[in-house]
């Protein structure tokens, strides 16, 4: 019985972390990414024992948060093809 309560708590915590991660992505992206990673980890733990809707939603939100973080990171800091990242020969 104790294990069931713990895993259900992991699913709900994963959902909450996923929501917070997406909200913080637009306010402070460097703070939002740990929440998104935590959401994925907690949701996977929940799904290992019993798949619930909260765990699935937390997993999806966490993955979306990580993907958006990568896209925003490339948009603001440039990717491998940015002008500041290449060497120019004069």
Secondary structure as GFF3:
##gff-version 3
##sequence-region A 1 90
A	DSSP	alpha_helix	2	27	.	.	.	ID=ss1
A	DSSP	alpha_helix	29	49	.	.	.	ID=ss2
A	DSSP	alpha_helix	53	77	.	.	.	ID=ss3
###
